[in-house]
Amino acid sequence: MNITQVYLTPAAELEDGLFRAKYQNQTTYLQLFVEECLRKNKLSLGNFNRIVFEEGGDGSDDFRIVGNNALPVSLEKSYEELEFHKSDREVHDYFVRKYLEGFRKFDDYYFTSLEKYLAPLLKEKYKDDLFYEKKMGAKRLCVLRLQAVGRYSKDSFKLIIKTFEKNLLTKSKVVFECEPDMFIVKYAAYKVVITDTNISIINKISEKTLELKIEEVI
């Protein structure tokens, strides 16, 4: 199986669900980029397609496939540090460090070189902006081009409609916002449909979460 998902989480028994959810949501934008990098390489090492890096996890469970084709890898518990990290960059650097710690351990076990591969990509990707963008739709309207983009950051998911004239970005408008929880996003903003007159955000069960007139965003 090709590895398509890589989670970073505190071990379930260590903290309550609210802390775990916040921790996981804060790393979503990193997770999506790491998964994108791994998909490009079509890495397959066994009967698993998910890696779960568990901060404070039980090391005796490492590299034993569990549940739905998931491979647990325990990390040293150090997330108390997050209380003292005040800036987004400090929090970002912490989570990057934990991801690379996990891949270092993974490399030692599977004789891969993912830490070496990912470290420079993460550094370059996030040298300026701390978010991950995913294209969700596009439409050309005469001389204008509209693009719907989902932007994940540490604290939010924003659905942004960008307006381009030729290759020049002329306007950018946030039309929907929620927590950076992929389950919430996939339900509430499953897809974006842009027509000549309207922009519709469609949820997982094909209902409209939001509908806007084109003239409201251009």
C-alpha positions as CSV (number, residue, x, y, z in Angstrom):
1,M,0.0,0.0,0.0
2,N,1.2,3.5,-0.7
3,I,1.5,5.8,2.3
4,T,-1.2,8.5,2.0
5,Q,-1.8,9.7,5.6
6,V,0.6,10.8,8.4
7,Y,-0.9,11.8,11.7
8,L,0.8,13.6,14.6
9,T,-1.1,13.2,17.9
10,P,-0.7,12.9,21.6
11,A,-1.3,9.4,22.8
12,A,-5.0,8.9,23.6
13,E,-4.6,8.0,27.2
14,L,-2.5,11.0,28.1
15,E,-4.8,14.0,27.7
16,D,-8.5,14.7,27.3
17,G,-10.2,14.9,23.9
18,L,-10.2,18.7,23.7
19,F,-6.5,18.9,24.1
20,R,-6.0,16.1,21.5
21,A,-8.3,17.8,19.0
22,K,-6.6,21.2,19.4
23,Y,-3.1,19.5,19.0
24,Q,-4.2,17.7,15.9
25,N,-6.0,20.7,14.3
26,Q,-2.9,22.8,14.8
27,T,-0.9,20.4,12.8
28,T,-3.3,19.9,9.9
29,Y,-1.6,22.3,7.5
30,L,1.7,20.5,8.1
31,Q,0.1,17.1,7.7
32,L,-1.4,17.9,4.3
33,F,1.9,19.1,3.0
34,V,3.8,16.0,4.3
35,E,1.2,13.7,2.8
36,E,1.5,15.5,-0.6
37,C,5.2,15.0,-0.6
38,L,4.9,11.3,0.2
39,R,2.2,10.7,-2.4
40,K,4.5,12.1,-5.0
41,N,7.0,9.3,-4.2
42,K,4.3,6.5,-4.0
43,L,6.1,5.0,-1.0
44,S,5.0,1.5,-0.2
45,L,6.6,-0.5,2.6
46,G,3.9,-3.0,3.7
47,N,0.2,-3.5,4.5
48,F,-0.3,0.0,5.9
49,N,-1.1,3.3,4.4
50,R,-1.2,5.5,7.5
51,I,1.5,6.4,9.9
52,V,0.5,7.6,13.3
53,F,3.2,9.5,15.3
54,E,2.1,9.3,18.9
55,E,3.7,11.8,21.3
56,G,4.0,9.8,24.6
57,G,2.9,6.6,22.9
58,D,3.8,3.1,24.1
59,G,7.0,2.1,22.4
60,S,6.2,-1.6,22.6
61,D,3.5,-1.0,20.0
62,D,5.8,0.6,17.5
63,F,5.6,-0.7,13.9
64,R,2.8,-3.2,14.6
65,I,-0.1,-2.6,12.2
66,V,-3.3,-1.8,14.1
67,G,-6.9,-0.8,13.2
68,N,-7.5,0.4,9.7
69,N,-4.0,-0.2,8.2
70,A,-2.3,2.2,10.6
71,L,1.3,2.0,11.8
72,P,2.0,3.5,15.2
73,V,5.4,5.1,16.0
74,S,5.9,6.5,19.5
75,L,7.6,9.9,20.1
76,E,9.1,11.4,23.3
77,K,6.4,13.2,25.3
78,S,7.4,16.9,25.3
79,Y,4.3,18.8,24.4
80,E,4.4,20.7,27.7
81,E,6.7,23.0,25.8
82,L,3.8,24.3,23.8
83,E,2.6,26.3,26.9
84,F,5.7,28.5,26.5
85,H,5.6,28.9,22.8
86,K,3.8,32.2,22.2
87,S,4.3,32.8,18.4
88,D,2.9,30.8,15.5
89,R,6.5,30.3,14.3
90,E,7.5,28.8,17.6
91,V,4.6,26.4,17.6
92,H,5.3,25.6,13.9
93,D,8.9,24.8,14.7
94,Y,7.9,22.5,17.5
95,F,5.6,20.4,15.4
96,V,8.1,20.2,12.5
97,R,10.6,18.9,15.0
98,K,8.2,16.2,16.2
99,Y,7.4,15.2,12.6
100,L,11.1,14.9,11.8
101,E,11.7,13.0,15.1
102,G,9.0,10.5,14.0
103,F,10.5,10.1,10.5
104,R,14.0,9.6,11.9
105,K,12.7,6.7,14.0
106,F,10.8,5.4,10.9
107,D,13.9,5.6,8.8
108,D,15.9,3.6,11.3
109,Y,13.4,0.8,11.2
110,Y,12.7,0.7,7.4
111,F,16.1,1.9,6.2
112,T,14.5,4.8,4.4
113,S,15.6,8.5,4.2
114,L,12.4,10.4,4.7
115,E,13.7,12.8,7.3
116,K,16.5,13.8,5.0
117,Y,14.0,14.2,2.1
118,L,11.3,16.1,4.1
119,A,13.4,18.5,6.2
120,P,14.5,20.8,3.3
121,L,11.1,20.7,1.8
122,L,9.4,21.8,5.0
123,K,12.0,24.5,5.5
124,E,11.4,25.9,2.0
125,K,7.6,25.5,2.1
126,Y,7.2,27.4,5.3
127,K,10.1,29.9,5.2
128,D,7.5,32.8,4.9
129,D,3.9,31.7,5.3
130,L,2.5,29.2,7.7
131,F,-0.4,27.8,5.8
132,Y,-1.2,25.1,3.2
133,E,-3.5,25.9,0.3
134,K,-5.6,23.5,-1.7
135,K,-7.3,24.4,-4.9
136,M,-11.0,23.6,-4.8
137,G,-12.5,25.0,-8.0
138,A,-11.9,27.5,-10.8
139,K,-13.9,29.3,-13.5
140,R,-13.0,31.7,-16.3
141,L,-15.4,34.6,-16.8
142,C,-14.5,36.7,-19.8
143,V,-11.2,38.5,-18.9
144,L,-11.4,37.3,-15.2
145,R,-10.5,34.0,-13.7
146,L,-11.9,32.9,-10.3
147,Q,-10.2,30.4,-8.1
148,A,-11.5,28.8,-5.0
149,V,-8.8,27.9,-2.5
150,G,-9.0,26.1,0.9
151,R,-6.4,27.6,3.2
152,Y,-5.4,25.6,6.4
153,S,-3.4,27.4,9.1
154,K,-2.7,26.6,12.7
155,D,-5.9,28.1,13.9
156,S,-8.4,28.1,11.0
157,F,-9.6,26.8,7.6
158,K,-10.6,29.6,5.2
159,L,-12.3,29.2,1.9
160,I,-11.0,32.0,-0.2
161,I,-12.2,33.2,-3.6
162,K,-9.3,34.7,-5.6
163,T,-10.0,36.9,-8.6
164,F,-7.3,37.1,-11.3
165,E,-7.1,39.4,-14.3
166,K,-4.7,37.6,-16.6
167,N,-2.0,36.4,-14.1
168,L,-2.6,39.4,-11.7
169,L,-4.4,38.7,-8.4
170,T,-6.8,41.6,-8.1
171,K,-9.0,40.5,-5.2
172,S,-9.1,37.9,-2.5
173,K,-12.2,37.3,-0.3
174,V,-12.8,34.9,2.5
175,V,-16.3,33.4,2.1
176,F,-16.3,30.6,4.7
177,E,-14.3,29.9,7.8
178,C,-14.1,27.1,10.4
179,E,-11.7,25.2,12.6
180,P,-8.9,23.5,10.7
181,D,-10.4,20.1,11.4
182,M,-10.4,18.0,8.2
183,F,-13.6,16.1,9.2
184,I,-15.5,19.4,9.7
185,V,-14.0,20.9,6.5
186,K,-14.8,17.7,4.4
187,Y,-18.4,17.8,5.7
188,A,-19.2,21.5,5.5
189,A,-17.1,22.4,2.4
190,Y,-16.8,19.2,0.5
191,K,-16.7,20.9,-2.9
192,V,-17.1,24.3,-4.6
193,V,-19.2,24.9,-7.7
194,I,-18.7,28.1,-9.7
195,T,-21.1,29.0,-12.5
196,D,-21.4,32.2,-14.5
197,T,-23.6,33.7,-11.8
198,N,-23.1,31.9,-8.5
199,I,-20.5,30.4,-6.2
200,S,-21.9,27.4,-4.2
201,I,-20.2,25.6,-1.3
202,I,-21.6,22.1,-1.2
203,N,-21.4,19.8,1.9
204,K,-20.8,16.1,2.1
205,I,-24.5,15.2,1.6
206,S,-24.9,17.5,-1.4
207,E,-26.6,20.4,0.5
208,K,-25.6,24.0,0.0
209,T,-23.6,25.3,2.9
210,L,-23.4,28.8,1.3
211,E,-24.3,30.4,-2.0
212,L,-22.9,33.8,-3.2
213,K,-23.5,35.9,-6.3
214,I,-20.4,36.4,-8.4
215,E,-20.7,40.2,-8.1
216,E,-20.3,39.8,-4.3
217,V,-16.7,38.5,-4.6
218,I,-15.2,40.1,-7.8
